[in-house]
Amino acid sequence: MQTITNVAPKQFLTVVEHQETVAVSLNLKSVARSAAGEVDLALVGDTGLRYLFEGSVDLAHWSRLGVRTNLIGGIRFIDTRATNLPKRFYRVSIP
């Protein structure tokens, strides 16, 4: 478990965790919020891998949002459940 405290708002943090079985390259390409409030995340990473998207409103409790397979080097995930949330944190991992 890793705890990050006193994090300033309005920034992106990249936390890299060691994984012995897979070497992964994953970068956030863009993030946008639609007029309806949906959050659109675009990432660039290694092909052929499944990525697990999770969301949190407090960085302590995480919910599974979905899984995407990277077939072409880029992944898009649209969080349709973020429409009524003033803030939301995201993390992506390989299950």
N, C-alpha and C positions, 0 to 999 in steps of 0.2 A: 504494500500500500504506500502511496506517495501523497503527501499533503502539501498543498501550495497555499500560502496565506498572504494577505495584504497585496493582492494582485490589483494593479491599476485597471480601470475600465477602458473599454474601446481599444483593445489590442488583441492580436492573435498570438497565442503561445504554442510552441511546438515542443511536445514532450516526447522524447525518444526512449523507448524501452527495449532492452536487449531481447532478441529472440534467436535461439540457437538454430532452429530448423529452417528459417526463411530470412533471406536478406531482402528488405523491402525499401523501395523508393516511393514515397507518397508526399505530394505537395498540394497545398490548397491553391487552386487556380483563381477562383472567384467565389464570392458570396453575395447574394442579393436578396432583398425582400420585395415581394410583389405588392401591388396595391391592396390585395386581399389579405396580406399578412403572411403568406407562405414564404419559407426560407428556402432558397435554391443554392445548394452547395455544389461546386464543380471541383474535382480533384484530378490530378495526373499521377499515375503510378504504374507499377508493374502489371503486365497483362497476365491473364490466367488465374488470378487470385480472387477470392471472395473477401469482401470487406464488410464488417459489421458497423453500422451507424447507431450511436447511442446519443441520447439527449438528457440534459439535466437543467433544473432551474436554480440549483444551489451548490453544484459541484460535489455534493455528498451522496445524493441518490440519483442513480442513472436508470433510464428506461431504454429498452431495445426499440429502435425506430424502424429498422429494416436492414436487409442484406443486399448488396449489389455485387455482381461479378464483373470484373474489369476485362472486357474482351478486346478493346481497341486502344488501350492506354489511357483512357479518360473515363471518369465516372461522374454521373450527376445524381444527386439525391435531392428530392423536393420534400421538405417537411411541411405537410399540410396541417399538422396538429399544432403549429406554432402561431396560429392566427390570433389567439387571445392572450399570448404571453408577452409581457414587456421585455423579458430577457430570456435567453436560452443558450446553454453551452452545449457544444458538440464534441464528440470524440469518435475516432474511427480506428478499428483494430482488425486483425486477421483472426477469425475464430478458429 
